[in-house]
């Protein structure tokens, strides 16, 4: 608790310095309300200030502090994240990362808190409060490792991913098999086509061209035979007279 109280003084110091840098009236009013522990009033002033300077880190940072003091931990994370996005100096980044670590500790996300405090120290290695919280977060993480349920959830997720991969592989195999079968069918069709080349092809009505020619030749032969027979009969019917020489 002593450490937390000391860090609260650091937050107030940061807020006080901000008063001289900002021109809008809402930010100083929010700071005054915050020092008086009127966090709801401070929140209202900081929201107005943020709307006037949406690209600065100070208003969302202070807003995160005010809602954090009202036990709105998840909402505080949201405002700190916005402050971090707008932070330009190492001092701003250090303070934001430190308070993000506080919210993660409160949520019992000790691994996340360790990373947040580590980033805070990268921006200000000399801060003893951050170093203390960093060591505390590592101890909590060691004493409270991730639950087995989390491991089971990860295993279940990995199992689903493996099942999906197996299904995709099977679909690919079936697709390749169908393509091979189609290729074989096309090859068989081509082979049959090649075999049929040079052979009489069926004509409309089911009669081949060669058969029609054979029938035509047979008809012609029969007509020729009939004509020859008729001519022979004519010769016998009209015998030629032979005159004698007297």
C-alpha positions, 0 to 999 in steps of 0.5 A, a space after each residue: 500500500 505504501 508503494 501505491 501511495 508513493 506512486 499516486 504522488 507521482 501521478 499528481 505531480 505529472 498532472 500538476 506539470 501538465 497545467 502549465 503546458 495546456 491552454 484549455 480550461 478544462 484540463 486544470 479544472 480536472 486536475 483540481 477535482 482529481 486532487 480533491 478526489 472528486 474523480 467523477 468531476 475530474 472525468 467530465 473535465 478530462 473528456 472535454 479536454 480530450 475532445 479539444 486535443 484528440 492527438 495529445 496524450 495528457 487528457 486520455 492519460 488523466 482520464 484513465 487515472 480518474 476512471 481507474 480511481 473509480 474502479 473502472 479498470 477495463 475502461 482505464 485500459 482503453 484510455 491508457 491505450 489511447 494515451 500510449 498511441 499519442 505519447 511522444 516523450 519517454 516520460 509520457 511512455 514511461 508513465 502510461 506503461 506503468 499504469 497499464 501494468 497496474 490495470 493488468 495486475 488488477 486483472 490478474 494478467 501477470 504476464 501482461 503486467 510484467 511486459 508493461 512494467 518492462 516497457 516502462 523501465 525501458 523508458 525510465 530505468 531509474 524509476 524505483 516504483 516501476 522496478 518494484 512493481 516489475 519484481 512484484 509482477 514476476 513473483 505473482 506470475 511465478 506463484 500463479 502460472 497459467 491455469 491448466 484450463 488455458 492449456 487445454 483451450 490451447 490444445 483444443 484450438 490446436 486440435 481444431 487447426 490440425 483437423 482443418 489441415 487434415 480436411 484440407 489435405 484430404 480435399 486436395 487428395 480427392 481433387 487430385 484423384 478426380 483430376 487423374 480420373 478425368 485425365 484417364 477418361 479423356 485418354 480413353 476417349 482419345 484412344 478410342 477415337 484413334 482406333 476408329 479412324 480409318 474404319 467406316 463411320 456410321 451414317 444417318 440411319 445406322 448404315 455405313 458409307 462402305 455398306 452403301 457402296 457395296 449395295 450400290 455395286 450389287 444393284 449395278 451388277 444385278 442390272 447388268 446381268 438382267 440387261 445381258 439376259 435381255 439382250 441374249 433373248 433378243 438374239 434368239 428371237 430374231 435369227 438372222 437369215 442366210 441367203 444362198 448364192 445360186 
